[in-house]
Amino acid sequence: MNNPITVLIVDDSAFARSVIGKKLDAHPDIKVVGFARDGVEAVEQVQALKPDVVTLDVSMPRLDGLGALERIMKDFPTPVVMLSALTGEQTQTTIAALELGAVDFYLKPAMASPTGAPGADLELVEKIKLAAAVPAARLRHMAAWNRTHRLGGGPPPARTVERATRMRRVVVIGTSTGGPRALAELIPALPRDLPAAFLVVQHMPPMFTRSLAERLNSESALEVKEAEEGDQISPGRVLLAPGGYHMIVAKNGVVALNQEPPECAVRPAVNVTMAAAARFFGRAVLGVVLTGMGSDGTRGAAAIKAAGGQVIVEAESTCAVYGMPKSVVDAGHADKAMPLNRVAEEIIRICGETQKAAAGAKQ
């Protein structure tokens, strides 16, 4: 039998610590090895106990969850699952935490309530198991990137650069677990003058997708917004599928949203958006599948390839969870697999080739 996953629970509520601790300890694959009441204690306990995973509350006295996460990732890179409430302030902080390297998040009220939601403890257990499986090299990469980008600051987005006037490509990006962190590296690395529009599907509940879009918009040269019915798909723009809605392309080439049944147990689903884009834009579609659990994106990648488009996936070496990209590779639909830090460069290269081909055709 494998050793259980050791977990440190960090929460300023004694009641929450007790409830979460008892529910996690009831699972044979998990062992709670310690508790902390705030971020200062959390950093001390991570150093002393070296847990496999930390569950970290967002709002705490002395040092909040975001501050604690920054220190943990800097000094003792450890997989972290954030515990968040469904409020505007906490969703924004949670998105920031995911960008800094938290593997995933969990809506705490479902777990910490006296009765608990059905299956709530199992959902958290699965997230802890996923977090524990994140390769140490991936954690070190995130910590290093934080030092040079997130924590150290960087140049402001080049908002003064003009958008491209013609759209040569539609790039559909799909991701799940580890996605906010990957998108925080990828989207700001793309220039505003690319002749491409972007459709992004991140598996995430409502409210969190809006916070993610707002944060990416503040950090990027591209315009990033949560998609709304009728939004124009245009160059220099990134439209993020809202939680709870599939994002498709309507007959007139604008975004349409629907609440048709989930696919791969999720809504929004990457497959739905990729297939819709392939039907409308054909060979102009570039599919990008980043880190995530499961197989969402495989059917969509097949549709893109059948329409004459291209598909690239994130390599295992930089994925928090090598599930979705692996499924696309195993199905034979990936043209290339590459580390996350090369994906933006490849998107730019492909869009540049499209521009050259279009220019050559005019001559």
Backbone hydrogen bonds, N-H to C=O, Kabsch-Sander energy under -0.5 kcal/mol:
donor,donor_aa,acceptor,acceptor_aa,energy
5,I,29,D,-3.3
7,V,31,K,-2.3
8,L,53,V,-2.0
9,I,7,V,-0.5
9,I,34,G,-2.3
10,V,8,L,-0.5
10,V,55,T,-2.5
11,D,9,I,-0.5
11,D,36,A,-2.4
14,A,12,D,-0.6
17,R,13,S,-2.5
18,S,14,A,-2.3
19,V,15,F,-2.8
20,I,16,A,-2.7
21,G,17,R,-2.3
22,K,18,S,-2.4
23,K,19,V,-2.2
24,L,20,I,-2.5
25,D,21,G,-2.5
26,A,22,K,-0.9
27,H,24,L,-1.9
30,I,27,H,-1.9
31,K,5,I,-3.0
33,V,7,V,-2.4
33,V,31,K,-0.6
34,G,7,V,-1.0
36,A,9,I,-2.0
39,G,61,P,-0.7
39,G,63,L,-2.0
42,A,38,D,-2.1
43,V,39,G,-2.2
44,E,40,V,-1.8
45,Q,41,E,-2.9
46,V,42,A,-2.5
47,Q,43,V,-1.9
48,A,44,E,-2.1
49,L,45,Q,-3.3
50,K,45,Q,-0.5
50,K,46,V,-1.7
52,D,6,T,-1.1
53,V,6,T,-1.9
54,V,79,P,-2.1
55,T,8,L,-2.6
56,L,54,V,-0.6
56,L,81,V,-2.4
57,D,10,V,-1.6
57,D,55,T,-0.5
58,V,83,L,-1.5
60,M,58,V,-0.6
63,L,61,P,-3.2
65,G,58,V,-2.4
68,A,64,D,-2.6
69,L,65,G,-2.5
70,E,66,L,-2.2
71,R,67,G,-1.8
72,I,68,A,-2.7
73,M,69,L,-3.0
74,K,70,E,-1.7
75,D,71,R,-2.8
76,F,71,R,-0.5
76,F,72,I,-2.2
81,V,54,V,-2.8
82,M,80,V,-0.5
82,M,104,D,-2.5
83,L,56,L,-2.8
84,S,82,M,-0.6
84,S,106,Y,-2.9
87,T,85,A,-1.8
91,T,87,T,-2.7
92,Q,88,G,-1.9
93,T,89,E,-2.1
94,T,90,Q,-2.6
95,I,91,T,-2.3
96,A,92,Q,-2.0
97,A,93,T,-2.2
98,L,94,T,-2.4
99,E,95,I,-2.0
100,L,96,A,-1.7
101,G,97,A,-0.8
101,G,98,L,-0.6
102,A,97,A,-2.4
103,V,80,V,-2.0
104,D,80,V,-1.1
106,Y,82,M,-2.3
108,K,84,S,-1.9
108,K,106,Y,-1.1
110,A,107,L,-1.1
111,M,108,K,-1.9
112,A,108,K,-2.6
113,S,109,P,-1.0
117,A,110,A,-2.2
120,A,117,A,-2.4
123,E,119,G,-2.0
124,L,120,A,-1.9
125,V,121,D,-2.4
126,E,122,L,-2.3
127,K,123,E,-1.9
128,I,124,L,-2.4
129,K,125,V,-2.5
130,L,126,E,-2.3
131,A,127,K,-2.4
132,A,128,I,-2.5
133,A,129,K,-1.1
133,A,130,L,-0.5
134,V,131,A,-1.5
138,R,135,P,-0.5
139,L,135,P,-1.7
140,R,136,A,-2.3
141,H,137,A,-2.1
142,M,138,R,-2.2
143,A,139,L,-2.4
144,A,140,R,-2.5
145,W,141,H,-2.5
146,N,142,M,-2.4
147,R,143,A,-1.7
148,T,144,A,-1.4
149,H,145,W,-2.2
150,R,145,W,-0.7
151,L,146,N,-3.3
152,G,146,N,-1.0
153,G,149,H,-1.2
159,R,157,P,-2.2
161,V,158,A,-1.2
164,A,192,R,-0.7
164,A,194,L,-0.5
168,R,166,R,-0.7
168,R,195,P,-3.2
169,R,195,P,-1.7
170,V,284,A,-1.9
171,V,197,A,-3.2
172,V,170,V,-0.6
172,V,286,L,-2.4
173,I,171,V,-0.6
173,I,199,L,-2.9
174,G,288,V,-2.8
175,T,201,V,-2.2
176,S,291,T,-2.6
178,G,103,V,-0.7
179,G,176,S,-2.9
182,A,178,G,-1.8
183,L,179,G,-3.4
184,A,180,P,-1.8
185,E,181,R,-0.8
185,E,182,A,-0.7
186,L,182,A,-2.4
187,I,183,L,-2.1
189,A,186,L,-1.1
190,L,187,I,-1.8
194,L,191,P,-1.1
196,A,194,L,-1.8
197,A,169,R,-2.1
198,F,237,R,-2.5
199,L,171,V,-2.7
200,V,239,L,-2.9
201,V,173,I,-3.0
202,Q,200,V,-0.5
203,H,175,T,-1.7
204,M,202,Q,-0.7
208,F,205,P,-0.6
208,F,206,P,-1.4
209,T,205,P,-1.3
211,S,207,M,-1.9
212,L,208,F,-2.4
213,A,209,T,-2.4
214,E,210,R,-2.5
215,R,211,S,-2.2
216,L,212,L,-2.6
217,N,213,A,-2.4
218,S,214,E,-1.6
219,E,215,R,-0.8
219,E,216,L,-0.8
220,S,216,L,-0.8
220,S,217,N,-0.5
223,E,236,G,-2.3
224,V,222,L,-0.5
225,K,238,V,-2.4
227,A,240,L,-3.0
230,G,255,V,-2.9
231,D,228,E,-2.2
233,I,253,G,-0.7
234,S,232,Q,-0.9
236,G,196,A,-2.2
237,R,234,S,-1.3
238,V,223,E,-3.3
239,L,198,F,-2.7
240,L,225,K,-2.5
240,L,238,V,-0.5
241,A,200,V,-2.9
241,A,239,L,-0.5
244,G,267,R,-1.4
245,Y,242,P,-1.9
246,H,258,N,-2.7
248,I,246,H,-0.5
248,I,256,A,-3.0
250,A,248,I,-0.5
250,A,254,V,-3.3
253,G,250,A,-2.1
255,V,231,D,-2.6
256,A,248,I,-2.2
258,N,246,H,-1.8
263,E,266,V,-2.3
266,V,263,E,-1.7
273,T,269,A,-1.4
274,M,270,V,-2.8
275,A,271,N,-2.6
276,A,272,V,-2.0
277,A,273,T,-2.5
278,A,274,M,-2.5
279,R,275,A,-2.0
280,F,276,A,-1.7
281,F,277,A,-3.3
282,G,277,A,-0.5
282,G,278,A,-1.5
284,A,281,F,-1.8
285,V,282,G,-1.7
286,L,170,V,-2.3
287,G,285,V,-0.5
287,G,310,Q,-3.1
288,V,172,V,-2.8
289,V,312,I,-2.0
290,L,174,G,-2.9
290,L,288,V,-0.6
292,G,321,V,-2.6
298,T,295,S,-2.1
301,A,297,G,-2.4
302,A,298,T,-2.0
303,A,299,R,-1.9
304,I,300,G,-2.2
305,K,301,A,-2.4
306,A,302,A,-2.4
307,A,303,A,-1.4
308,G,305,K,-1.5
309,G,304,I,-2.7
310,Q,285,V,-1.6
312,I,287,G,-2.7
313,V,336,K,-2.4
314,E,289,V,-2.4
315,A,338,M,-2.6
318,T,315,A,-1.4
319,C,315,A,-0.8
319,C,316,E,-0.6
323,G,292,G,-1.3
323,G,321,V,-1.7
324,M,292,G,-2.7
327,S,323,G,-2.3
328,V,324,M,-1.7
329,V,325,P,-2.4
330,D,326,K,-3.2
331,A,327,S,-1.5
332,G,329,V,-1.5
333,H,328,V,-2.2
335,D,311,V,-2.9
336,K,311,V,-1.1
338,M,313,V,-2.2
342,R,339,P,-2.2
343,V,339,P,-0.5
343,V,340,L,-1.4
344,A,340,L,-0.6
346,E,342,R,-1.8
347,I,343,V,-2.5
348,I,344,A,-2.5
349,R,345,E,-2.2
350,I,346,E,-2.6
351,C,347,I,-2.5
352,G,348,I,-2.2
353,E,349,R,-2.3
354,T,350,I,-1.8
355,Q,351,C,-1.9
356,K,352,G,-2.3
357,A,353,E,-2.5
358,A,354,T,-2.2
359,A,355,Q,-2.5
360,G,356,K,-2.6
361,A,357,A,-1.9
362,K,358,A,-1.0
363,Q,359,A,-0.9
